[in-house]
Amino acid sequence: MMLDRPSEEQNHTTNRAPWRLGPLVAIALGAAALAIWQLSSTTATAPPPWTAPAGDAAGTVEMVVETAPGERRVYENLAWQPGMTVLHALQQAKKEAAGPQFTTQGEGANTMVVEIAGFRNEGGGAEAKNWLFFQNGEPVFASCAVQAVEPGDTILWKFTKLE
């Protein structure tokens, strides 16, 4: 019995498959490396302690942490300093007796609070509760690490659903 030899066109098509495998493997490895890098760069870490710039405080800030309706803890008279952010105010409140323990994730403009006083963000979904903050009664959708605070401001951290 005689076997048919593949034509030149069939040979060419068959030999092309191994060439395509190399770039596909490289793309898959690159995607995996990128995913691992992103996961490692978003691990929760405690922010470095804030040291106020030299000079006298020119006012105070109030911080309120609300874990549930009616369950609030108020931190009054936090010394305001030039360059202070919402995150700095939270760090100052933490230093007080029974101050709130908290965890952040990310750095700089990507910093977000993921847990305060044992209440951890629940992620997405209509019923999920997460930490949101309000400045002088207005919701803020910037990072707490870049949102500036002025003397007399009231910061409210609220564990709630996004409405």
N, C-alpha and C positions, 0 to 999 in steps of 0.2 A: 504494500500500500504506500502510495506516495503522498507526502504531506505538501500542502500548498505553502509556498513562501509568501510572507506578507509583502505587499507592494511597498514601493518607496514612500508613498504618502502615509500608509499605515505605520511604517517604521518611524517616520518623522513625528507623527502624533504621539506614539508610545514613548519616544525618547524625551518629549517635552515635559511630561509629568514630574520627573524628579527635579527639574529646574524650578518648577513652580513651588515645590515644597519648601525650599530654602527661605524665600521671602515670607511665606506664610508663618514659618516657625519664628523668624525674626520679629515679625509683627506681634505674634502671640507672646513672645518673651518680653518685648517692649511694653505691651499692655499690662502684663503681670507685674513688671518692675514698677511701672507708674502707679498701679493700684496699691502696691505695698508701700511705696514712698508716701502716697497721700494718706494712708492709714496711719503710718508712723508719725506724720507731721500734725495729726489732729488728735493725738492722745491728750487726755486731760492732765493738766499740770496746774500747780498753784502759781499764781502770778508773783513776780518778785515784789518784795515789800517796797512801798512807796516812801521816799524821803522827800519831804517838802523842801522847796527852794529856800535859801536863806532869806530872812525878812520876817516881819511881823504879819500875823494873820489879820486880814481886814474884814472879818465877818465870820459867819457860821453857816453851816448847811445842816439840814435835817434829813435823816434817812429813816424810812419806814419799810419794814419787811412784813408782808401779809401772806401767810401760808394758806389761809382759808378765810372766807368772809367772817369778820369779827375777831379773827385771831391775828393781832398785829403786835409787833414789837417796834418801839420808836427809839431812835438814837438821835438825841438832840445835841445841839451845840458842837457839831463836828467842826473843827477849825478849818476854815477855808484858806487856801493858799493859791497864789497865781499858778496857772497851768493845771489846776486840779480837774480831774475827770470823774465821771460817775464811778468808775472802777476804783479810783483813789479814795473816794468817799466810802465805798464799801469796805476797802482795806482798813480805813480809819475806824469804822464802826466795829470791825472784827476785833480790834485791840481793846475795846471797852469790855467791862465785866459782862459776861453772858452775850458777847458780840456774836454775830452770825458766822458760822463756819461756812465756807463756800468753795466751789471748784469751778475753774474756768477751762475753756478749750480754745486753742488757736492763739494767735499773736497779733498785736497791733490792731489794725482796723478789722481784723477777722476774729477778735476775741469775743467770746460769748460766755455768759454764766450758765453752767449746766446743772448746778446744784447749790441750794442754799438751805442750811439748817436741816439737812437730811431729806429734803424734797428735791428729787431729780427730774429733769425734763423728761417728758413722756414721748416726745417725737411728734410725728404727723398724725392727722386724723381729726375728725370733727370733735371728738370727746377728749383728745389729748390735752393735758395741762402742761404748760411750760412757763419759765420765768420771763416775764415782760417787765420793762421799767417805764415809768412815767416821770416826767420832770415838770413840776409845777402844774400837775393835773393833765398834762398832754402826753399821749403815747410817743415814745421815741423809737425809731426804727434804725438807729445807728448803733455801732458797737459801743459798749460801755467804756471801752478803753480810749475812745476818741471823743466821746460826748463831753463837752466842757461844762463845768459847774460854776455858777456865779454865787456870790454871797447872798444869803437869804433863800436860796433854792430849796425846794423839798423834793426829794427823790423817793418814789414809791416803787419797791420791787414787789410784784404781785404774781403768785403762782395761780395761773388761770388759763382758760381756753381762749384762743384768739377769736375775737368776735368782730 
